[in-house]
Amino acid sequence: MSQMLPQTVDAAACWRGLCARDARFDGRFFVGVTSTGIYCRPVCPARTPRRENCRFFPTAAGAEHQGFRPCLRCRPELAPGHASVDAPARLAQAAAAAIEEGALDEGGLPALAARLGVTDRHLRRVFDAQFGVSPIDWAQTHRLLLAKRLLTDTALPVTEVALAAGFASLRRFNDAFASRYRLAPTDLRRQARGALAVSADPAAGLVFRLAYRPPLDWAGLAGFLSMRAIDGVEAVETAAPGRRGAASEPVYRRIVRVPAPRGAERIGWIEVARPGGRGAAHHVLEIRLDAALLGAIPAVLARVRRVFDLACRPDEVAAALGPLAVGHEGLRLPGAFDGFEIVVRAILGQQITVKHARTLAGRFAAAFGEPVATPWPTLRHAFPSAASMAGREPAEIGALGVTGQRARTIVALARALADGSLRLEPDGDAAATVERLKAVPGVGDWTAQYLAMRALGWPDAFPASDVGVMKALGVTTPREALAAAEAWRPWRGYAVIHLWRTLAPAPIEATPS
């Protein structure tokens, strides 16, 4: 398939992808069918429409902007997202990710533009060039698709669906739904119940499915997170037969702290598993959410996508990495649920083994975190927020066995994150953030690059001074490591994960600070 431009698509290539129902094209384009007024994913199980009735769009928002309604069978809201390393595309993608977490609910477009370091006029121009719609249209599509998912997969009352999807009132929700989809929310729920085979089990809480492009090395990803799991906050366990996930498959569970509209925050538990089955319909992760997270569903799902790198295009990454990725093409770049949590993890991990860093992180969470009730005895408390640690004295952290310099660095970074002078989100400027981090006493290149990998999701981050990386490359200096990795640009972050994989089960990240 030829390369598709941001605002347009190669219709002939899209048609071939649609006929093939190739899952690698899922999320790269959508097809609107003029004879039905419906738009679908290229993996839709419905009969392939006639070529002359097809209109191709790079985004769901673009299809809806032209008046097409989402398909009830393939469900465009479940399509995997996009990943890009092109600068204008990064800005547009960063804005889209922030909007999907509810950024426009607080301060509107001017506030989002200021957060991204551009004018709102420039943001509108770049966004339209990338996606073919305005940020406001994108936000409306996202809210309506989330509402559609809640109506289809949960038994939540329509009023709660409206609020959870980000609408200020039930009236506005009903008006937007009727205008865009030409039916009432209750009518869609009734149709969906009859048309779809999969729905949420009310006893299991809120259940969502997020798609990814295969292959996905789920065992490798879960193993990476398991090795670094913070005691009491997160755990990787094995699914029992008959439970969510296939038997003997890992299940990831943790307590999350996420922002909610109007400056609030929600704390609750989540469970992430890969359901059994084969084929495109099963290229999904299943997420079960605590009801306490109802007011922050967009933020939770966005962070799950981030942690498990669901926007990755593994074929492109594997092609760039060549022999390094052979046999492990589905390995992803693990992200972070919270910037401050990964900051603490990185600072504690300086010059010690992964196991030792995990022990210290567990002590830190137990000492300063908040107790949370969960279905599992292994999950007991939420990781403390940056705001809660900004007023602490370094000596309080030092009492846990942390060196004085690292304790001071953690407090300094907590204060910077709390007052907004530092942001560790994927929508940030990675290069500028790395330099900002390195200006903090106690943060060297390794720590900054590690945070760029995990917190910023930067695919080209490369901690050249990492002992494990140098060992895997067979070199002895960071300069040699950088030279050896040059061929892997712009996916050096993925190369790091593969290099660490070659050392397993030996401890890694035992590095200079």
HELIX and SHEET records of a PDB file:
HELIX    1   1 ALA A   11  ALA A   20  1                                  10    
HELIX    2   2 ALA A   23  PHE A   25  5                                   3    
HELIX    3   3 ARG A   51  ASN A   53  5                                   3    
HELIX    4   4 ALA A   60  HIS A   65  1                                   6    
HELIX    5   5 PRO A   76  LEU A   78  5                                   3    
HELIX    6   6 ALA A   87  GLU A  100  1                                  14    
HELIX    7   7 ALA A  103  ASP A  105  5                                   3    
HELIX    8   8 GLY A  108  LEU A  116  1                                   9    
HELIX    9   9 ASP A  120  PHE A  131  1                                  12    
HELIX   10  10 PRO A  135  ASP A  153  1                                  19    
HELIX   11  11 VAL A  158  ALA A  164  1                                   7    
HELIX   12  12 LEU A  170  TYR A  181  1                                  12    
HELIX   13  13 PRO A  185  ALA A  195  1                                  11    
HELIX   14  14 PRO A  202  ALA A  204  5                                   3    
HELIX   15  15 TRP A  218  MET A  227  1                                  10    
HELIX   16  16 ALA A  280  HIS A  282  5                                   3    
HELIX   17  17 ALA A  291  ALA A  296  5                                   6    
HELIX   18  18 ILE A  297  VAL A  307  1                                  11    
HELIX   19  19 PRO A  314  LEU A  321  1                                   8    
HELIX   20  20 GLY A  322  ALA A  325  5                                   4    
HELIX   21  21 GLY A  339  LEU A  348  1                                  10    
HELIX   22  22 VAL A  354  PHE A  368  1                                  15    
HELIX   23  23 ALA A  386  ALA A  390  1                                   5    
HELIX   24  24 PRO A  394  GLY A  398  1                                   5    
HELIX   25  25 GLY A  404  ASP A  419  1                                  16    
HELIX   26  26 ALA A  430  LYS A  438  1                                   9    
HELIX   27  27 ASP A  445  ARG A  454  1                                  10    
HELIX   28  28 VAL A  467  LEU A  473  1                                   7    
HELIX   29  29 PRO A  478  ALA A  485  1                                   8    
HELIX   30  30 GLU A  486  TRP A  488  5                                   3    
HELIX   31  31 ARG A  492  LEU A  503  1                                  12    
SHEET    1   A 4 CYS A  54  PHE A  57  0                                        
SHEET    2   A 4 PHE A  30  VAL A  33 -1                                        
SHEET    3   A 4 ILE A  38  CYS A  40 -1                                        
SHEET    4   A 4 ARG A  69  PRO A  70  1                                        
SHEET    1   B 5 LEU A 206  ALA A 211  0                                        
SHEET    2   B 5 VAL A 284  LEU A 289 -1                                        
SHEET    3   B 5 ALA A 264  ALA A 273 -1                                        
SHEET    4   B 5 PRO A 250  ALA A 260 -1                                        
SHEET    5   B 5 GLU A 234  THR A 238 -1                                        
SHEET    1   C 2 GLU A 370  PRO A 371  0                                        
SHEET    2   C 2 HIS A 381  ALA A 382 -1                                        
END                                                                             
